[in-house]
Amino acid sequence: MSGSRAAPVLVAALVAAALFAAGPQAANAAAGSQITQYKIRSPATRPYSIVPGPDGNMWFTESDGNAIGRIKPTGAIREFRLPHPDSHPYGITVGPDGNLWFTERLGNRIGVMATDGTVLNEFDVPTQNAQPWDIALGGDGALWFTEENVDQIGRITVDGSVTEGALAVGTFPTSIAADARGRLWFTEEIGNAIGRIKPSGPDPVAGLTLFQVPTDGVLPWDINGGPGGAMWFTELAGRHVGRITSKGKIKEYPIPGDFGGIAGIAAGPDGNLWFTENDTSQVGRITPRGDVVEVLDTLSYPFGIAAGADGSMWFCEGYGNAIGKIQIG
């Protein structure tokens, strides 16, 4: 940690924490945007991923809280406990049935929850200790997920039928998302590559193509769709945000700063990309041309980020035990 960045980050965190004691408070804004942070009632839940639900609310996983959370546009939070202890939910998405589908990383299951908070089903992942990580809806109507611990891609239908496909050993597939054409894109954290899958039946890796990230050892992490049909990804070790076209051409854009990785990324309603910096406890905005135009301080360790139906960006503050809302300026 360099001296030039440590002081302002620490001060911003302390100021936000002091304001936070009295309830949701507005944090600082740099270029017109404003952050409001909402405390989760249960302690140390480590919120991780967040997604807009079909009910107009945002839904998030509590990776250490063994629950799925719901936050309304007003900031009201409700938590729904999972049946099995130590499930550790990580990724979450909306399925074709209008329910919330999520991974249980340590439970080694895929769960399904209705928007009233009822757990409808939990399906075992066939490979033991696979650690299902992220999950996304594919163009074939199935749910696709990464199995980071065993280097596999999984596919599950709404009736619970699971198939798995093997990747190269030691590549660590992490995040996964679908593009506008229903193809699945995923990051290989250790493989230093972006994978693309064209769904073509039950074999998850039958339509696989891999694209190497130009810079070595950057740990590609999150991935999501952006403007113009491209996919955007983050680098935990490279301080870059990457853009990959539908044909696999990659360009990396540097993020200003001396240290720390870039974690989550998502397209905003303003036509830009929003990203989280977990090590520096900040969120930022980058244009499709690669210009960083805004950086905001948050509580500790922001992870997943997503656009809400209310026109705001919402993100998980892992060690701040809160959900943040960005009103875009």
C-alpha positions as CSV (number, residue, x, y, z in Angstrom):
1,M,0.0,0.0,0.0
2,S,1.5,3.3,-1.0
3,G,1.3,6.4,1.2
4,S,-0.3,8.5,-1.5
5,R,-3.5,6.4,-1.5
6,A,-3.7,5.0,2.0
7,A,-4.6,8.2,3.8
8,P,-7.6,9.3,1.7
9,V,-9.1,5.8,1.5
10,L,-8.8,5.4,5.3
11,V,-10.3,8.8,6.0
12,A,-13.2,8.2,3.6
13,A,-13.9,4.8,5.2
14,L,-13.9,6.3,8.7
15,V,-16.1,9.2,7.8
16,A,-18.6,6.8,6.1
17,A,-18.5,4.5,9.1
18,A,-19.2,7.4,11.5
19,L,-22.2,8.6,9.4
20,F,-23.4,5.0,9.2
21,A,-24.0,4.7,12.9
22,A,-27.1,6.7,12.7
23,G,-28.6,4.7,9.8
24,P,-28.4,5.0,6.0
25,Q,-26.5,8.1,5.1
26,A,-25.3,9.7,1.9
27,A,-21.6,9.3,1.3
28,N,-19.4,11.6,-0.8
29,A,-20.0,12.3,-4.5
30,A,-17.2,13.2,-7.0
31,A,-18.9,14.0,-10.3
32,G,-22.5,14.3,-9.4
33,S,-23.3,10.8,-8.3
34,Q,-24.2,9.9,-4.7
35,I,-23.9,6.8,-2.6
36,T,-26.3,5.7,0.1
37,Q,-25.4,2.6,2.1
38,Y,-27.8,0.3,3.9
39,K,-26.8,-1.8,6.8
40,I,-27.7,-5.5,6.9
41,R,-29.2,-6.4,10.2
42,S,-27.4,-9.7,10.7
43,P,-23.7,-9.3,11.5
44,A,-20.8,-10.3,9.3
45,T,-22.9,-11.7,6.4
46,R,-20.4,-10.8,3.6
47,P,-22.8,-9.9,0.8
48,Y,-21.2,-11.0,-2.4
49,S,-23.4,-11.0,-5.6
50,I,-26.4,-8.9,-6.5
51,V,-29.0,-9.0,-9.3
52,P,-32.2,-7.2,-10.2
53,G,-35.2,-9.4,-9.6
54,P,-38.4,-9.7,-11.6
55,D,-40.3,-8.0,-8.7
56,G,-38.4,-4.7,-9.1
57,N,-36.2,-5.3,-6.0
58,M,-32.5,-6.2,-5.8
59,W,-31.5,-9.7,-4.6
60,F,-28.2,-10.6,-3.2
61,T,-26.2,-13.5,-1.6
62,E,-24.9,-13.5,1.9
63,S,-21.9,-15.6,1.5
64,D,-21.1,-15.9,5.2
65,G,-24.7,-15.3,6.4
66,N,-26.2,-18.4,4.9
67,A,-29.1,-16.4,3.4
68,I,-30.4,-14.7,0.3
69,G,-31.2,-11.0,0.9
70,R,-33.7,-8.7,-0.8
71,I,-33.5,-4.9,-0.8
72,K,-36.2,-2.6,-2.0
73,P,-35.6,0.6,-3.9
74,T,-36.3,2.4,-0.6
75,G,-33.5,0.5,1.1
76,A,-35.6,-1.9,3.2
77,I,-33.8,-5.2,3.6
78,R,-35.2,-8.6,4.3
79,E,-33.1,-11.8,4.7
80,F,-34.3,-15.3,3.9
81,R,-32.3,-18.1,5.6
82,L,-31.3,-21.2,3.7
83,P,-32.3,-24.7,4.9
84,H,-28.7,-26.1,5.2
85,P,-26.1,-24.6,7.4
86,D,-22.8,-23.5,5.8
87,S,-24.2,-23.3,2.3
88,H,-22.3,-20.1,1.5
89,P,-24.3,-18.8,-1.4
90,Y,-22.2,-16.9,-4.0
91,G,-23.7,-16.3,-7.5
92,I,-27.3,-15.4,-8.2
93,T,-29.4,-14.8,-11.3
94,V,-33.0,-14.9,-12.5
95,G,-34.1,-18.1,-14.2
96,P,-36.6,-18.5,-17.1
97,D,-39.2,-19.5,-14.5
98,G,-39.1,-16.1,-12.8
99,N,-37.4,-17.4,-9.7
100,L,-33.9,-16.7,-8.2
101,W,-31.3,-19.3,-8.9
102,F,-28.1,-19.3,-6.9
103,T,-25.0,-21.3,-6.2
104,E,-24.2,-22.8,-2.8
105,R,-20.4,-22.8,-2.9
106,L,-19.6,-24.9,0.1
107,G,-23.0,-26.7,0.1
108,N,-22.2,-27.9,-3.4
109,R,-25.7,-27.2,-4.6
110,I,-27.8,-25.1,-6.9
111,G,-30.7,-23.4,-5.1
112,V,-34.0,-22.0,-6.3
113,M,-36.0,-19.3,-4.4
114,A,-39.3,-17.7,-5.2
115,T,-39.7,-13.9,-4.8
116,D,-41.6,-14.4,-1.6
117,G,-38.4,-15.9,-0.1
118,T,-39.5,-19.6,-0.2
119,V,-36.7,-22.0,-1.1
120,L,-38.4,-24.1,-3.8
121,N,-35.6,-26.6,-4.4
122,E,-31.9,-27.4,-3.9
123,F,-30.1,-29.6,-6.5
124,D,-26.8,-31.4,-5.7
125,V,-23.9,-30.8,-8.0
126,P,-22.7,-34.3,-9.1
127,T,-18.9,-33.6,-8.6
128,Q,-18.0,-33.5,-4.9
129,N,-16.5,-30.3,-3.6
130,A,-16.9,-28.6,-7.0
131,Q,-17.6,-25.3,-5.3
132,P,-20.1,-23.8,-7.8
133,W,-19.3,-20.1,-8.0
134,D,-21.3,-18.0,-10.4
135,I,-24.4,-18.7,-12.4
136,A,-26.2,-17.2,-15.5
137,L,-29.1,-17.9,-17.7
138,G,-28.1,-19.1,-21.2
139,G,-29.9,-18.7,-24.5
140,D,-31.0,-22.3,-24.4
141,G,-33.2,-21.7,-21.3
142,A,-30.8,-23.6,-19.0
143,L,-28.8,-22.2,-16.1
144,W,-25.0,-22.3,-16.5
145,F,-22.5,-22.2,-13.6
146,T,-18.8,-22.3,-12.9
147,E,-17.2,-25.0,-10.7
148,E,-14.0,-23.2,-9.7
149,N,-12.5,-25.9,-7.5
150,V,-12.6,-28.6,-10.1
151,D,-12.2,-26.6,-13.4
152,Q,-15.6,-27.4,-14.8
153,I,-18.6,-25.7,-16.3
154,G,-22.0,-26.9,-15.2
155,R,-25.4,-26.7,-16.8
156,I,-28.8,-27.2,-15.0
157,T,-32.3,-27.3,-16.5
158,V,-35.3,-26.0,-14.6
159,D,-36.2,-29.6,-13.7
160,G,-32.9,-30.1,-12.0
161,S,-31.0,-32.1,-14.6
162,V,-27.3,-31.3,-14.3
163,T,-24.5,-32.0,-16.7
164,E,-20.8,-31.0,-16.4
165,G,-17.9,-30.3,-18.8
166,A,-14.2,-30.3,-18.0
167,L,-11.8,-27.4,-18.7
168,A,-8.0,-27.5,-18.5
169,V,-6.7,-28.4,-15.1
170,G,-5.8,-25.4,-12.9
171,T,-7.7,-22.7,-14.8
172,F,-10.2,-21.8,-12.1
173,P,-13.4,-20.7,-13.9
174,T,-14.9,-17.9,-11.8
175,S,-17.6,-15.6,-13.2
176,I,-20.1,-16.3,-16.0
177,A,-22.6,-14.2,-18.0
178,A,-24.6,-14.4,-21.1
179,D,-24.5,-11.9,-24.0
180,A,-27.4,-10.6,-26.1
181,R,-27.3,-13.7,-28.3
182,G,-27.5,-16.1,-25.3
183,R,-23.9,-17.3,-25.5
184,L,-22.1,-17.8,-22.3
185,W,-18.8,-16.0,-21.4
186,F,-16.7,-16.8,-18.4
187,T,-13.4,-15.9,-16.8
188,E,-10.5,-18.2,-16.1
189,E,-8.8,-16.7,-13.1
190,I,-5.6,-18.8,-13.3
191,G,-5.9,-19.7,-16.9
192,N,-5.7,-16.0,-17.7
193,A,-8.4,-16.4,-20.4
194,I,-11.9,-15.5,-21.4
195,G,-14.1,-18.5,-22.5
196,R,-17.1,-18.3,-24.8
197,I,-19.6,-21.1,-25.1
198,K,-22.3,-21.4,-27.8
199,P,-25.0,-23.6,-26.2
200,S,-25.4,-26.8,-28.3
201,G,-27.0,-29.5,-26.2
202,P,-26.3,-30.9,-22.7
203,D,-22.5,-30.9,-23.0
204,P,-21.5,-27.6,-21.4
205,V,-18.2,-27.3,-23.2
206,A,-19.2,-28.6,-26.6
207,G,-19.2,-25.1,-28.1
208,L,-16.2,-23.7,-26.2
209,T,-13.7,-21.2,-27.5
210,L,-10.9,-19.7,-25.4
211,F,-9.3,-16.2,-25.8
212,Q,-6.1,-15.4,-23.9
213,V,-5.9,-12.1,-22.1
214,P,-2.9,-10.2,-23.5
215,T,-1.4,-9.3,-20.2
216,D,-0.1,-12.3,-18.2
217,G,-1.1,-13.1,-14.7
218,V,-3.9,-10.5,-14.3
219,L,-6.5,-12.9,-12.7
220,P,-9.6,-12.2,-14.9
221,W,-12.5,-12.1,-12.4
222,D,-16.0,-10.7,-13.1
223,I,-17.6,-10.5,-16.6
224,N,-20.8,-8.9,-17.8
225,G,-22.3,-7.4,-21.0
226,G,-21.8,-3.8,-22.0
227,P,-22.6,-1.3,-24.8
228,G,-22.3,-2.4,-28.4
229,G,-22.6,-6.1,-27.7
230,A,-19.2,-6.4,-26.2
231,M,-18.4,-8.2,-22.9
232,W,-16.5,-6.4,-20.1
233,F,-14.3,-8.1,-17.5
234,T,-12.2,-7.1,-14.5
235,E,-8.7,-8.0,-13.5
236,L,-7.9,-8.7,-9.8
237,A,-4.2,-8.4,-10.3
238,G,-3.8,-6.1,-13.3
239,R,-5.6,-2.9,-12.3
240,H,-7.3,-3.1,-15.7
241,V,-10.9,-3.3,-17.0
242,G,-11.0,-5.4,-20.2
243,R,-13.4,-5.4,-23.2
244,I,-13.8,-8.4,-25.5
245,T,-15.8,-8.2,-28.7
246,S,-18.1,-11.0,-30.0
247,K,-15.2,-12.2,-32.1
248,G,-12.8,-12.4,-29.2
249,K,-10.7,-9.2,-29.7
250,I,-9.5,-8.0,-26.3
251,K,-8.5,-4.5,-25.2
252,E,-7.5,-3.6,-21.7
253,Y,-8.0,-0.2,-20.1
254,P,-5.8,0.9,-17.1
255,I,-7.5,2.1,-13.9
256,P,-5.6,4.9,-12.2
257,G,-4.1,4.0,-8.8
258,D,-1.1,2.4,-7.2
259,F,-2.5,-0.9,-5.9
260,G,-5.5,-3.1,-5.6
261,G,-7.6,-5.2,-7.9
262,I,-10.8,-4.5,-9.8
263,A,-13.6,-6.9,-8.7
264,G,-17.1,-6.4,-10.0
265,I,-18.3,-4.8,-13.2
266,A,-21.7,-4.0,-14.8
267,A,-23.3,-1.8,-17.4
268,G,-25.2,1.2,-16.1
269,P,-28.3,2.9,-17.5
270,D,-26.0,5.9,-18.4
271,G,-24.3,3.9,-21.1
272,N,-21.1,3.5,-19.0
273,L,-19.6,0.7,-17.1
274,W,-19.4,0.7,-13.3
275,F,-16.8,-1.3,-11.4
276,T,-15.8,-2.1,-7.8
277,E,-12.3,-1.9,-6.3
278,N,-12.4,-4.2,-3.3
279,D,-8.9,-3.5,-2.0
280,T,-9.3,0.3,-2.0
281,S,-13.0,0.3,-1.1
282,Q,-14.1,2.3,-4.0
283,V,-16.5,2.2,-7.0
284,G,-15.8,3.8,-10.3
285,R,-17.3,4.7,-13.7
286,I,-15.6,4.1,-17.0
287,T,-16.8,5.1,-20.5
288,P,-16.9,2.6,-23.4
289,R,-13.8,4.4,-24.7
290,G,-11.9,3.6,-21.5
291,D,-12.0,6.9,-19.7
292,V,-12.4,6.7,-15.9
293,V,-14.7,9.7,-15.2
294,E,-15.7,9.1,-11.6
295,V,-14.5,7.4,-8.4
296,L,-16.5,7.2,-5.2
297,D,-15.4,5.9,-1.7
298,T,-17.5,3.1,-0.1
299,L,-17.5,1.0,3.0
300,S,-15.1,-1.9,3.2
301,Y,-14.5,-4.3,0.3
302,P,-17.2,-3.9,-2.4
303,F,-17.8,-7.0,-4.5
304,G,-20.7,-7.5,-7.0
305,I,-22.5,-4.7,-8.7
306,A,-25.6,-4.4,-10.9
307,A,-28.1,-1.9,-12.4
308,G,-31.5,-1.7,-10.8
309,A,-34.9,-1.1,-12.3
310,D,-34.9,2.3,-10.4
311,G,-32.0,3.6,-12.6
312,S,-29.5,3.3,-9.8
313,M,-26.4,1.1,-9.5
314,W,-26.4,-1.3,-6.5
315,F,-23.4,-3.1,-5.0
316,C,-22.4,-5.4,-2.2
317,E,-20.1,-4.2,0.5
318,G,-18.5,-7.5,1.7
319,Y,-16.8,-6.5,4.9
320,G,-18.9,-3.3,5.4
321,N,-21.9,-5.7,5.8
322,A,-24.1,-3.4,3.7
323,I,-25.7,-2.8,0.3
324,G,-24.7,0.4,-1.5
325,K,-26.9,2.4,-3.9
326,I,-25.4,4.8,-6.4
327,Q,-27.8,7.6,-7.6
328,I,-26.1,8.4,-10.9
329,G,-25.2,12.0,-11.5
